[in-house]
Amino acid sequence: MKVVSLDLKRQYESIRAEIDKAVLDVVANQSFILGPFVESFEQDITKFCLVKHAIGVSSGTDAILLALMACGIKDGDEVITTPFTFFATAGSIARLGAVPVFVDIDPSTYNIDVNKISIAVNRKTKAILPVHLYGQCADMDVILEIANANGLKVIEDAAQAIGATYKGKNAGTIGNIGCFSFYPSKNLGGYGDGGLITTNDDKLAEFIKLLRVHGAKPKYYHSYVGINARLDAVQAAILSVKLKYLSEWSESRRMIASYYNEYLKNLPVKMPDTASYNTHIFHQYVIATPHRDKLMEYLKQQGIETVIYYPLPLHLQKCFEYLGYKKGDLPESEKAANETLALPIFPEITRKEQDYVIEYIKKFFSSL
Ligand SMILES: *Cc1c(COP(=O)(O)O)cnc(C)c1O
């Protein structure tokens, strides 16, 4: 038997007629850049996330870049973030000439350890950029408290957390700005690149919309140097269809996760933890074991695909050597990079496939 980590074809088959019609509608309309399909999707998101403004952009990476630009982050500014995330989080900070300041993670959620943020704050600090990793939120109240006490902006990297909640509030609507990605493998994935920014701040929303179109208003009159970071109409039309099913899909993911929880709990592996204040959307289901590499290889031989997110924490990446971090500086992130493994999880995975994964994980540990 073969079990893949993600099979997007099954999802497409389940909504094929609607998706095909949505794409053809855009083609028939010939309105490809921003316009009615993007605006309509942005409206849908404001209702789904209960937020005042939603601004479709070209990718999750550009969402983070624009959010930082809108907060005035520039050369020499420091932005506090986590080293255990996808590269874009810190890459966007560095691209503006600002300095990513890495704070270690809390091993129970793999999110930034909020108890270690304050000691990283200094006169150069301008913002905190927490990531809601794997689909559950960082401890936002503590982050907001530190931000308010020090006059910092809070930008949420909610690329993996659309529809997740923190104390009842939606991911991406709690800080000053929220950033989302519609990369095809995300819980709400497009058929190409795409992203989105959320905010409840009218001024920031207006500024971000300006920066999205090269800082021009009206067209050809530029008061700022922005970028081209627009969401495609084809993506927006597809995402509008898929958004209708997102809550249902998130519920399926939670059920799949609780099935894994139930049948893997007695093994010598670290299980995923959901913080009491969170509802998790299980973008990934991640276990941890010191035998990770051997387990991964064993499962591969049985036809089971697993993935390591992320094998090298950002403070140890070659491109960030100039920041001066060394091995051992952020031990929880380094441990997570060495021991975590994401198991197959997607709404359409079958019970049979899950049983197969569970069976071979059990066999691996009984043979140790
Ligand atoms: C996917 C992702 C991004 C980047 O999104 P893209 O749309 O691929 O540019 C940023 N941060 C995190 C945590 C992500 O998972």
The ligand as an SDF file (V2000), in Angstrom:
LIG
                    3D

 15 15  0  0  0  0  0  0  0  0999 V2000
    3.7450   28.7870    3.3820 C   0  0  0  0  0  0  0  0  0  0  0  0
    4.3040   29.7030    4.3960 C   0  0  0  0  0  0  0  0  0  0  0  0
    4.7540   31.0000    4.0890 C   0  0  0  0  0  0  0  0  0  0  0  0
    4.9440   31.5030    2.6860 C   0  0  0  0  0  0  0  0  0  0  0  0
    3.8710   31.4340    1.8680 O   0  0  0  0  0  0  0  0  0  0  0  0
    4.0510   31.3990    0.2610 P   0  0  0  0  0  0  0  0  0  0  0  0
    2.6540   31.5830   -0.2120 O   0  0  0  0  0  0  0  0  0  0  0  0
    4.6390   30.0890   -0.1020 O   0  0  0  0  0  0  0  0  0  0  0  0
    4.9260   32.5450   -0.1240 O   0  0  0  0  0  0  0  0  0  0  0  0
    5.1680   31.8110    5.1340 C   0  0  0  0  0  0  0  0  0  0  0  0
    5.1690   31.3830    6.4010 N   0  0  0  0  0  0  0  0  0  0  0  0
    4.7700   30.1470    6.7350 C   0  0  0  0  0  0  0  0  0  0  0  0
    4.7750   29.7550    8.1640 C   0  0  0  0  0  0  0  0  0  0  0  0
    4.3450   29.2550    5.7460 C   0  0  0  0  0  0  0  0  0  0  0  0
    3.9690   28.0220    6.0920 O   0  0  0  0  0  0  0  0  0  0  0  0
  1  2  1  0
  2  3  1  0
  2 14  2  0
  3  4  1  0
  3 10  2  0
  4  5  1  0
  5  6  1  0
  6  7  2  0
  6  8  1  0
  6  9  1  0
 10 11  1  0
 11 12  2  0
 12 13  1  0
 12 14  1  0
 14 15  1  0
M  END
$$$$
